[in-house]
Amino acid sequence: MSLLQFDVTRGAHPVDVIEHVAHSNDWSFERNGDDEIAISVAGTWTDYHVSFSWMEEFEALHVACAFDLKVPEQRATEVMRLVSLINEQMLFGHFDLWEREGVIMFRQSLVLAGGLEPTGQQVEVMLNSALEACECYYQAFQYVIWSGATAQDALNSVLFETFGRA
């Protein structure tokens, strides 16, 4: 099986679209080069560091969202169990543990093969889905790291639903 090579001309660089959306929403951002932009977002539990990267060879827009929570070596195995349990529930994107840096990161890509260009709405959806996932599971990661809880206990603690009113 062979893949065909096409020369693709885009009307705008995909990262230019993200920069326009960030500027329109008054998000704090820094353009780190032609193919990357970093956006800082304040969340409920912590600040998030979001990076959008254009990967030309794959024709894909990649988003990575990290938060300031270092995983100590002695808790890495349990954090990896938690990552696995969380990823089973994810419809889009996934969490990774970058062991060398001890950093947890949410990642997702948007394939734009054939010269497709991202829309502002797609960029906002990618950012919102990354932030929602991080906000949802941040406390579970914290629970495993700081309380010594098991992955399953930590996940159960953040996924419970309350009913009624007090």
C-alpha positions in Angstrom: 0.0 0.0 0.0 1.4 3.4 -0.9 0.4 6.8 0.2 0.0 9.5 -2.5 2.0 12.7 -2.1 0.1 15.9 -3.0 1.4 19.5 -3.0 -0.9 21.4 -0.8 -1.4 25.2 -0.7 -3.1 26.6 2.3 -4.7 30.0 2.4 -3.5 30.7 5.9 -1.1 28.9 8.2 -3.0 26.9 10.8 -1.2 28.6 13.7 -2.2 32.0 12.3 -5.8 31.0 12.8 -5.1 30.1 16.5 -3.3 33.4 17.0 -6.3 35.2 15.6 -8.7 33.3 17.9 -6.4 33.9 20.9 -6.3 37.6 20.2 -10.1 37.8 19.7 -10.7 36.2 23.0 -8.0 38.3 24.9 -6.1 35.1 25.8 -2.5 35.5 26.9 -0.3 33.9 24.3 3.2 33.7 22.9 4.1 32.7 19.4 7.2 30.5 19.7 7.8 30.2 16.0 5.9 29.7 12.8 4.5 26.3 13.8 3.8 26.8 17.5 1.8 29.0 19.9 1.6 28.8 23.7 -1.5 30.0 25.6 -1.8 30.5 29.3 -5.2 29.8 30.9 -6.3 30.1 34.5 -8.4 27.2 35.6 -10.4 26.5 38.8 -7.6 24.3 40.3 -4.4 25.5 38.6 -3.0 27.4 35.7 -2.8 25.5 32.4 -0.1 25.7 29.8 -1.5 25.0 26.4 0.6 24.6 23.3 -0.7 24.3 19.8 1.7 22.9 17.2 1.3 22.5 13.5 2.9 19.2 12.3 3.3 19.7 8.5 4.5 16.1 7.8 1.2 14.8 9.2 -1.0 17.7 8.3 -2.2 17.8 11.9 -2.8 20.4 14.5 -1.7 19.1 17.9 -2.7 20.6 21.2 -1.0 19.7 24.5 -2.2 20.9 27.9 0.0 20.6 30.9 -0.4 21.7 34.5 2.0 22.4 37.4 1.9 19.0 39.1 5.1 17.0 39.3 4.9 13.3 39.7 7.4 11.9 42.2 9.1 8.7 41.0 7.6 6.6 43.8 4.0 7.5 42.7 4.7 7.1 38.9 3.3 3.6 38.6 0.0 4.5 40.3 -0.3 7.7 38.3 0.2 5.5 35.1 -2.7 3.3 36.4 -4.8 6.4 36.8 -3.9 7.6 33.3 -5.0 4.3 31.9 -8.3 4.4 33.8 -9.0 7.9 32.6 -8.1 7.2 29.0 -10.6 4.4 28.9 -13.3 7.0 29.4 -12.0 9.6 27.0 -13.8 10.0 23.7 -11.3 12.6 22.3 -7.7 13.1 23.3 -5.7 11.3 26.0 -3.5 11.9 29.0 0.2 11.0 29.1 2.8 10.9 31.8 6.1 12.1 30.6 8.2 10.2 33.1 11.5 11.9 32.6 10.0 15.3 33.4 7.4 14.0 35.8 4.7 15.9 33.9 1.1 14.9 33.2 -0.2 16.2 29.9 -3.5 16.1 27.9 -2.9 15.7 24.1 -5.2 15.7 21.1 -4.7 16.2 17.3 -6.9 17.5 14.5 -6.0 16.0 11.1 -6.3 18.5 8.3 -5.2 16.3 5.4 -5.5 17.6 1.8 -5.1 21.3 2.5 -8.0 21.7 5.0 -7.8 24.7 7.3 -8.9 24.9 10.9 -11.8 27.1 11.8 -11.9 29.4 14.8 -14.7 27.2 16.2 -12.5 24.0 15.9 -9.7 25.7 17.7 -12.0 26.8 20.5 -13.4 23.3 20.8 -9.9 21.8 20.9 -8.9 24.2 23.7 -12.1 23.8 25.6 -12.0 20.0 25.5 -8.4 20.0 26.7 -9.3 22.3 29.6 -12.4 20.4 30.5 -10.5 17.1 30.7 -7.8 18.7 32.8 -10.2 20.4 35.1 -12.2 17.1 35.5 -9.2 14.9 36.4 -6.7 17.3 38.0 -7.9 16.5 41.5 -7.6 12.7 40.9 -4.0 13.2 39.9 -3.4 15.3 43.0 -5.1 12.7 45.2 -2.9 9.9 43.9 0.3 12.0 44.2 -0.2 13.7 47.5 -2.6 11.4 49.4 -1.1 8.1 48.3 -4.6 7.0 47.1 -5.0 4.2 44.6 -5.9 5.1 41.0 -9.4 3.6 41.3 -10.1 5.5 44.6 -8.9 8.7 43.1 -11.0 8.3 40.0 -14.1 7.4 42.0 -13.6 10.5 44.2 -13.8 12.9 41.2 -16.5 11.1 39.2 -19.3 10.8 41.8 -22.5 12.7 41.0 -24.5 14.5 43.6 -28.3 14.4 43.5 -30.8 16.8 45.1 -30.1 19.9 47.1 -29.0 20.6 50.6 
